[in-house]
Amino acid sequence: MASSIEVFVRTILLILLAAFLSLTACAPPPRPPEPTDIVWPMPPEPPRIRYVQSIYAEDDIGRVYSFKEKLFGKDYVDTLERPYGVFVRNNKIFVTDIVMKNVLIFDLTTKRLSFAGGEGAIQMPSAAISDVAGNIYVADAGSSKIAVYDAQGVYKTAFPLQDSKPVALVINDALGRIYVIDRSMHRVIVLALDGRQLFEFGAKGDQNGLFNIPLSIALDRKGNVYVLDNGNFRVQIFDADGKFISKFGEVGDGPGFFANPKGIAVDSEGHIYITDAAFSNFQIFNQEGKLLMYVGSLGNARGQMHLPGGITVDENDRIYVSDQLNKRIEVFQYLKAQ
């Protein structure tokens, strides 16, 4: 018969084995390294855009698991389902997910995921941005309002926009203004940071300064406003007070044209980035509307896309694209000419 000491040792070994098996079962598999050689245009041309990474879940930003999490896993869902809007500020990626009906915040500094939107009754979060204080503003297309959260994602208040469908927004910190795209009324509503409506511009039409289903908005470093006028297959540019400056774009099925444009962004040098869900790519234009290049194609490999939506460019000229049906955010780097 085995002694009590032998039984005790066997019991300890079985417990350690069970813990090890549980640990290996719950811990995520190691992430393979991202490729570093995917660039546009192809050699021998000098590269101007480089693929950086894809973000599907919290693990993709370098999440480190605690011992308890390795044993039992996480107690929350950290994967994207249908990302649409994307915005980056102060090393945080804000993603609106229209299936989860939530805002996912990937903090690249702490390597942690947090959320905003559990309170405030968000029905259809289309876009989210933050101000210099870290406050988060969410365009809720489903309930005609802008929901406001603090930097920790705690609900603060909401700005009701009667009979509107806010689908995109951008903030001018210097002027203390929020520019909101109202898809249903084909206009841009300009709010103060406390929600007061300052003015608006636009209405339905195809003349200069009018819109047909505007979907996205961006600012350049001068404060000029870029509106993606989806139904008119064009981009319109205005000054900070809504005065028309210029436009470009037309419908077509090839490079340089628009078929189903979804998102717009502007980099530090004034290049204009447009995602197009029909082309499964984003195109890059100069200020005169001349096509410089396009990036991406239909698929799920690195650098490919399937129904791209929102796009944003951060202060370091990194480009973030919401790749909806691939359930990820794709990250690229604009490589400035030497």
DRENGUDREN-537512 format. One line per 3 residues: number of its first residue (from 1); their letters; for each residue y, z, x of C-alpha. Coordinates in pm, 1 decimal, padded with zeros to 6 digits. Last residue first. Example, Ala and Ser with C-alpha at 12.3 -4.5 7.8 and 13.67 -1.06 7.14 Angstrom:
BEGIN
2 = sa = -00106.0,00714.0,01367.0  -00450.0,00780.0,01230.0
//
This chain:
BEGIN
338 = qak = 06172.1,-04774.1,01313.2  06120.3,-04889.2,00955.8  06045.8,-04605.8,00716.5
335 = lyq = 05686.4,-04542.4,00618.4  05663.9,-04458.6,00249.1  05373.4,-04218.5,00209.6
332 = fve = 05116.0,-04227.7,-00069.2  04961.9,-03966.6,-00299.4  04729.5,-04038.4,-00590.1
329 = irk = 04721.2,-03789.0,-00874.8  04387.6,-03778.7,-01050.1  04190.6,-03826.5,-01369.0
326 = nlq = 04073.3,-04180.3,-01289.6  04186.1,-04276.1,-01639.5  04538.0,-04148.0,-01584.5
323 = dsv = 04630.5,-04225.5,-01224.4  04959.3,-04032.8,-01210.5  05126.8,-04162.4,-00896.6
320 = yir = 05291.9,-03949.2,-00627.0  05499.9,-04114.5,-00353.1  05600.3,-03923.8,-00042.1
317 = dne = 05952.7,-04008.3,00063.8  06013.6,-03668.4,00225.9  06242.8,-03550.5,-00055.1
314 = dvt = 05977.0,-03639.4,-00313.5  05909.6,-03970.6,-00486.9  05782.6,-03975.3,-00845.2
311 = igg = 05550.2,-04184.0,-01061.1  05423.8,-04147.9,-01416.4  05152.9,-04362.0,-01572.1
308 = plh = 04881.3,-04555.3,-01391.2  04614.8,-04704.1,-01621.6  04326.6,-04727.3,-01374.8
305 = mqg = 04429.4,-04720.3,-01011.5  04317.6,-04824.2,-00662.4  04441.4,-04667.4,-00338.4
302 = ran = 04119.0,-04476.2,-00280.7  03847.9,-04626.4,-00499.3  03857.7,-04598.4,-00878.3
299 = gls = 03942.3,-04954.8,-00975.7  04217.5,-05193.9,-01079.2  04459.9,-05276.6,-00798.0
296 = gvy = 04710.9,-05093.5,-00580.0  05044.2,-05140.2,-00405.6  05309.8,-05405.9,-00461.2
293 = mll = 05568.1,-05549.7,-00225.3  05941.0,-05620.5,-00180.9  06015.6,-05765.6,-00524.6
290 = kge = 06384.9,-05849.4,-00560.1  06560.9,-05648.5,-00829.4  06900.7,-05644.7,-00658.4
287 = qnf = 06860.2,-05278.3,-00561.3  06530.8,-05350.4,-00386.2  06197.6,-05356.6,-00566.3
284 = iqf = 05860.3,-05185.6,-00515.9  05568.6,-05250.0,-00749.9  05311.5,-04996.1,-00859.5
281 = nsf = 04957.4,-05088.0,-00946.9  04702.6,-05117.4,-01225.3  04856.3,-05451.0,-01337.6
278 = aad = 04858.3,-05370.5,-01710.4  04949.7,-05005.5,-01655.3  05255.1,-05099.4,-01449.2
275 = tiy = 05409.6,-04837.8,-01220.9  05763.2,-04913.6,-01101.5  05914.2,-04802.4,-00768.4
272 = ihg = 06279.4,-04873.1,-00685.6  06395.5,-04870.5,-00324.0  06723.6,-04682.3,-00283.4
269 = esd = 06672.9,-04566.6,00075.7  06579.4,-04209.1,-00016.9  06323.0,-04325.3,-00273.8
266 = vai = 06367.7,-04415.4,-00641.0  06115.6,-04358.1,-00921.5  06003.9,-04532.7,-01241.1
263 = gkp = 05704.9,-04500.3,-01473.4  05524.7,-04694.8,-01745.2  05568.2,-05072.4,-01713.6
260 = naf = 05335.8,-05273.8,-01938.3  05369.5,-05642.1,-01843.0  05654.2,-05654.1,-01590.8
257 = fgp = 05729.1,-05928.2,-01337.8  05766.3,-05928.0,-00958.9  05397.6,-05992.7,-00901.6
254 = gdg = 05231.2,-06180.2,-01186.3  05174.9,-06164.6,-01561.4  05528.6,-06192.3,-01689.6
251 = veg = 05806.0,-06013.6,-01878.4  06144.2,-05983.0,-01715.1  06322.7,-05758.7,-01467.2
248 = fks = 06669.8,-05662.8,-01350.3  06973.5,-05469.9,-01466.6  07323.0,-05371.1,-01355.9
245 = ifk = 07602.4,-05114.3,-01376.8  07620.3,-04984.6,-01735.4  07832.6,-04671.2,-01780.5
242 = gda = 07618.2,-04370.5,-01875.7  07829.7,-04096.2,-01720.9  07619.2,-04065.8,-01405.0
239 = dfi = 07642.4,-04440.1,-01341.8  07397.2,-04674.6,-01506.7  07104.3,-04893.8,-01396.0
236 = qvr = 06879.2,-05082.6,-01636.2  06520.1,-05172.9,-01552.5  06344.0,-05445.7,-01744.5
233 = fng = 06057.3,-05548.0,-01971.0  06269.2,-05525.2,-02291.0  06006.4,-05309.2,-02459.1
230 = ndl = 05967.9,-05090.6,-02149.4  06331.8,-05020.4,-02063.6  06274.6,-04809.3,-01751.4
227 = vyv = 06607.9,-04633.0,-01710.2  06767.5,-04576.3,-01369.2  07064.0,-04334.8,-01355.4
224 = ngk = 07306.5,-04325.8,-01063.4  07353.4,-03982.2,-00908.4  07434.8,-04111.7,-00561.3
221 = rdl = 07098.1,-03994.1,-00429.5  06916.1,-04204.3,-00686.5  06814.6,-04081.5,-01029.2
218 = ais = 06507.9,-04160.0,-01238.7  06406.0,-04231.8,-01598.5  06096.1,-04329.7,-01793.3
215 = lpi = 05980.4,-04468.0,-02126.4  06258.6,-04663.4,-02299.1  06122.9,-04823.8,-02618.4
212 = nfl = 06376.5,-05104.4,-02666.9  06705.6,-05016.9,-02505.9  07077.1,-05098.4,-02517.3
209 = gnq = 07323.6,-05074.9,-02227.6  07333.0,-05449.4,-02170.5  07199.7,-05629.7,-02476.3
206 = dgk = 06839.4,-05606.8,-02595.0  06869.9,-05364.7,-02882.4  06801.3,-05012.0,-03000.6
203 = agf = 07063.8,-04756.8,-02899.9  07211.7,-04636.6,-02571.8  07420.5,-04345.9,-02450.6
200 = efl = 07433.9,-03975.0,-02518.3  07681.2,-03692.4,-02465.5  07704.4,-03327.2,-02365.8
197 = qrg = 07428.2,-03170.9,-02576.9  07412.6,-02800.3,-02501.2  07068.5,-02697.7,-02377.2
194 = dla = 07171.5,-02429.7,-02126.2  07121.7,-02669.3,-01834.4  07367.7,-02909.8,-01995.6
191 = lvi = 07216.0,-03197.7,-02188.4  07241.5,-03577.5,-02173.5  07046.8,-03773.5,-02434.9
188 = vrh = 06938.2,-04124.4,-02332.8  06864.8,-04365.7,-02616.8  06602.2,-04570.8,-02798.3
185 = msr = 06593.0,-04343.3,-03107.6  06213.7,-04295.5,-03100.1  06177.6,-04301.3,-02721.1
182 = div = 06438.2,-04038.3,-02643.9  06469.1,-04030.1,-02263.1  06634.6,-03707.3,-02150.4
179 = yir = 06898.8,-03672.2,-01878.0  06946.8,-03307.5,-01777.7  07285.0,-03220.1,-01634.3
176 = gla = 07417.8,-02950.2,-01400.5  07647.6,-03198.0,-01225.9  07520.4,-03136.0,-00872.0
173 = dni = 07168.4,-03061.7,-00990.5  07123.2,-03391.6,-01172.7  06794.9,-03344.8,-01357.9
170 = vla = 06542.6,-03595.9,-01487.7  06364.1,-03635.1,-01818.4  06086.1,-03832.0,-01984.7
167 = vpk = 05914.6,-03865.5,-02323.8  06152.3,-03693.9,-02564.6  06073.6,-03811.4,-02918.1
164 = sdq = 06379.2,-03743.9,-03131.9  06442.0,-03661.5,-03496.8  06609.2,-03331.5,-03400.7
161 = lpf = 06623.4,-03243.2,-03033.3  06543.3,-02870.4,-03012.9  06610.5,-02701.7,-02676.1
158 = atk = 06340.9,-02442.3,-02615.2  06330.2,-02090.5,-02472.5  06189.2,-01871.2,-02196.8
155 = yvg = 05813.6,-01925.2,-02160.1  05664.2,-01779.8,-01842.3  05557.8,-02043.4,-01589.4
152 = qad = 05634.3,-01830.7,-01284.2  05950.3,-02029.4,-01206.5  06079.2,-01971.3,-01558.8
149 = yva = 05983.4,-02184.7,-01855.4  06186.1,-02415.7,-02083.7  06051.5,-02635.2,-02364.3
146 = iks = 06251.9,-02951.8,-02438.3  06211.0,-03043.5,-02802.0  06103.2,-03298.2,-03059.2
143 = sga = 05757.6,-03151.8,-03134.6  05503.7,-03404.4,-03009.2  05712.4,-03565.7,-02736.0
140 = dav = 05747.3,-03231.2,-02558.8  05963.4,-03291.8,-02252.5  05905.2,-02987.3,-02031.1
137 = yin = 06178.1,-02812.6,-01831.0  06070.4,-02572.6,-01556.0  06306.5,-02318.6,-01397.4
134 = gav = 06267.4,-02307.1,-01019.8  06625.9,-02204.6,-00943.9  06704.0,-02549.6,-00802.2
131 = dsi = 06581.4,-02713.4,-01123.8  06229.4,-02810.1,-01227.0  06079.1,-03115.1,-01398.1
128 = aas = 05809.1,-03181.4,-01657.0  05702.0,-03496.9,-01842.5  05506.0,-03608.0,-02148.0
125 = pmq = 05385.2,-03273.3,-02282.7  05240.5,-03346.0,-02629.1  05204.5,-03044.7,-02859.9
122 = iag = 05369.8,-02762.9,-02668.6  05362.5,-02443.7,-02873.6  05599.2,-02239.4,-02656.9
119 = egg = 05329.5,-02042.5,-02481.4  05038.7,-02184.9,-02285.9  05281.0,-02441.4,-02149.2
116 = afs = 05314.8,-02357.7,-01782.8  05017.0,-02333.3,-01548.7  04925.8,-02224.0,-01198.1
113 = lrk = 04721.1,-02377.4,-00916.8  04706.7,-02232.3,-00567.5  04730.0,-02361.2,-00212.3
110 = ttl = 05014.9,-02113.5,-00143.7  05237.9,-02381.4,00011.8  05110.4,-02690.3,-00171.0
107 = dfi = 05162.0,-02524.0,-00508.7  04988.6,-02738.5,-00770.7  05152.7,-02675.2,-01107.4
104 = lvn = 04957.6,-02791.1,-01413.2  05163.2,-02840.2,-01728.7  04963.8,-02818.1,-02050.3
101 = kmv = 04843.5,-03015.1,-02345.6  04496.0,-03033.6,-02184.1  04464.8,-03390.6,-02312.8
98 = idt = 04826.3,-03492.5,-02241.8  04825.7,-03344.3,-01891.4  05173.8,-03293.4,-01747.8
95 = vfi = 05164.5,-03258.7,-01369.6  05414.8,-03057.9,-01164.4  05350.9,-03080.0,-00788.1
92 = knn = 05510.7,-02800.7,-00586.2  05630.4,-02834.7,-00226.3  05991.8,-02758.5,-00316.6
89 = rvf = 05997.8,-03031.1,-00583.2  05748.0,-03285.8,-00709.4  05721.0,-03451.2,-01051.5
86 = vgy = 05429.5,-03612.5,-01235.7  05387.7,-03721.0,-01598.2  05061.7,-03858.0,-01735.8
83 = pre = 04753.0,-03669.7,-01622.2  04456.6,-03712.3,-01856.7  04184.0,-03459.4,-01771.7
80 = ltd = 04284.8,-03290.1,-01448.3  04059.3,-03025.9,-01297.5  04137.2,-02655.4,-01253.8
77 = vyd = 03963.9,-02499.8,-01552.9  03979.2,-02120.6,-01537.6  03752.5,-01826.0,-01451.0
74 = kgf = 03663.0,-01962.7,-01110.6  03314.8,-01942.5,-00960.4  03077.7,-01645.9,-00967.1
71 = lke = 02967.6,-01586.9,-00610.0  03220.5,-01799.9,-00424.2  03487.5,-01669.3,-00656.9
68 = kfs = 03389.0,-01311.1,-00569.3  03401.9,-01389.5,-00196.4  03750.6,-01539.2,-00237.9
65 = yvr = 03784.2,-01915.2,-00233.6  04039.5,-02104.9,-00024.4  04219.4,-02387.2,-00207.8
62 = gid = 04319.8,-02669.5,00026.2  04521.7,-02893.0,-00206.4  04213.9,-03088.7,-00314.6
59 = dea = 04037.0,-02770.0,-00427.3  04290.0,-02731.8,-00708.8  04163.8,-03043.6,-00883.7
56 = yis = 04168.0,-03422.6,-00884.7  04426.8,-03479.1,-00611.6  04386.6,-03803.2,-00417.5
53 = qvy = 04511.4,-03840.4,-00061.1  04747.5,-04006.3,00187.6  04754.9,-04385.1,00134.3
50 = rir = 05010.8,-04547.2,00361.7  05303.3,-04768.2,00259.0  05521.2,-04968.8,00500.3
47 = ppe = 05260.0,-05094.9,00746.8  05369.4,-05357.0,01004.0  05216.7,-05696.8,00916.1
44 = ppm = 04904.8,-05775.3,01122.0  04767.4,-05604.8,00924.6  04763.8,-05550.6,00546.3
41 = pwv = 05081.1,-05461.2,00363.3  05013.0,-05189.2,00270.6  04796.0,-04923.1,00431.8
38 = idt = 04454.7,-04759.8,00405.0  04367.8,-04641.8,00758.4  04388.1,-04264.6,00724.6
35 = pep = 04083.1,-04206.8,00506.8  04058.9,-03865.3,00339.2  03818.2,-03615.9,00488.3
32 = prp = 03521.0,-03522.4,00270.2  03576.9,-03210.8,00060.0  03320.0,-02938.6,00115.9
29 = ppa = 03097.8,-02870.7,-00185.4  03239.0,-02615.0,-00426.2  03103.4,-02259.0,-00413.1
26 = cat = 02902.1,-02162.8,-00719.0  02552.6,-02272.2,-00611.1  02589.3,-02179.7,-00243.5
23 = lsl = 02705.3,-01830.4,-00334.2  02438.6,-01786.3,-00598.0  02170.2,-01881.1,-00346.7
20 = faa = 02318.3,-01641.2,-00090.9  02344.7,-01359.7,-00345.2  01985.3,-01413.4,-00453.7
17 = lli = 01872.7,-01407.5,-00089.6  02072.1,-01089.6,-00023.6  01920.3,-00922.2,-00329.0
14 = lli = 01570.7,-01033.4,-00226.7  01625.8,-00899.2,00124.6  01748.0,-00566.0,-00011.6
11 = trv = 01442.5,-00537.7,-00234.1  01210.9,-00623.7,00053.5  01372.5,-00354.3,00266.9
8 = fve = 01338.6,-00095.3,-00008.3  00976.6,-00183.1,-00067.5  00906.6,-00156.8,00305.6
5 = iss = 01077.3,00184.4,00317.8  00878.6,00304.8,00015.7  00559.9,00220.5,00203.6
2 = am = 00349.3,-00076.0,00109.9  00000.0,00000.0,00000.0
//
